[in-house]
């Protein structure tokens, strides 16, 4: 399995994988509107200029519009020198949208020096991983919140898979199996992998160290334990405190490296982590 440091694809400068996040920035392209699972903590309805969370974008882009935005940013005296990574992280799941692959083709043809990065729920990862390899994807983030399908069934209300809407433990079993198999195959290709896990008090605390051990075994490089943002089905839940998140990360660090400067970025984030720059007009709107 190609997981040794010298066998991984070159990700030097990636702020989420060991690069200096005070100097190296990223640009997320919001080209992927459709999603194929329903997470209980996910809401994509609202967008305000000061709202920083996954699933939010002020404007969807076509692949052609996205490459224009990249040209503008790369040409900028301020942003151009710091942008090292082009990422696609939504607002839906990138693998459920053909626009993702077309955008990566355009980026690769015009800006081959930029690191290509993607975040996914992993449902379609086994069947799309060969295409991602062809497109020279460098780094991959997979959100894995449970290994036990009974726990997964509490987090995901349904999945849309090969034309069928599945629920309960059946849906969770398929999702978890695909996440792990996709991760294994991505690691074999030399992709550098981060696993995101949303900490949901009262739901998946006991799963976190189990996930850490499993994904480390399969070739993941780092793990990011994130506090739940109370919304949607989990709107009434009390999120873990920063101190508790630090405690969980410290314990998990004995298993796998921990990513500690996550800001749960928007799908259209641009700039340094925690210091994003607005490149489109933003207002409080409702995304349908």
DATA-V292941 format. One record per backbone hydrogen bond with DSSP energy under -1.0 kcal/mol. NH is the residue of the N-H (numbers start at 0). CO is the residue of the C=O. If there is no record, write none. Layout:
{{NH	CO} {NH	CO}}
This chain:
{{2	0} {6	3} {7	3} {8	189} {13	10} {16	13} {18	13} {22	19} {23	19} {24	81} {25	270} {26	84} {27	268} {28	86} {30	28} {31	89} {37	157} {39	154} {41	38} {46	284} {50	47} {55	52} {60	29} {65	61} {66	62} {67	63} {68	64} {69	65} {70	66} {71	67} {72	68} {73	69} {74	70} {75	72} {79	75} {81	78} {82	78} {83	24} {84	24} {85	114} {86	26} {87	116} {91	31} {92	33} {95	92} {96	93} {99	96} {101	97} {102	98} {103	99} {104	100} {105	101} {106	102} {107	103} {108	104} {109	105} {110	106} {113	110} {114	83} {116	85} {117	138} {118	87} {119	140} {127	123} {128	124} {131	127} {132	128} {133	129} {134	130} {135	132} {136	131} {137	115} {138	115} {139	191} {140	117} {141	193} {142	119} {143	195} {151	147} {152	148} {153	150} {155	151} {156	37} {158	165} {159	35} {160	163} {163	160} {165	158} {170	166} {171	167} {172	168} {173	169} {174	170} {175	171} {176	172} {177	173} {178	174} {179	175} {180	176} {181	177} {182	178} {183	179} {184	180} {185	181} {186	182} {187	183} {188	184} {189	186} {190	185} {191	137} {193	139} {194	221} {195	141} {196	223} {198	225} {202	199} {203	199} {207	204} {210	206} {211	207} {212	208} {213	209} {214	210} {215	211} {216	212} {217	213} {219	214} {220	192} {221	192} {222	256} {223	194} {225	196} {227	198} {232	39} {233	39} {233	230} {234	231} {236	233} {244	240} {245	241} {246	242} {247	243} {248	244} {249	245} {250	246} {251	247} {252	248} {253	250} {254	251} {255	251} {258	222} {266	55} {268	265} {270	25} {274	271} {276	269} {284	46} {286	44}}
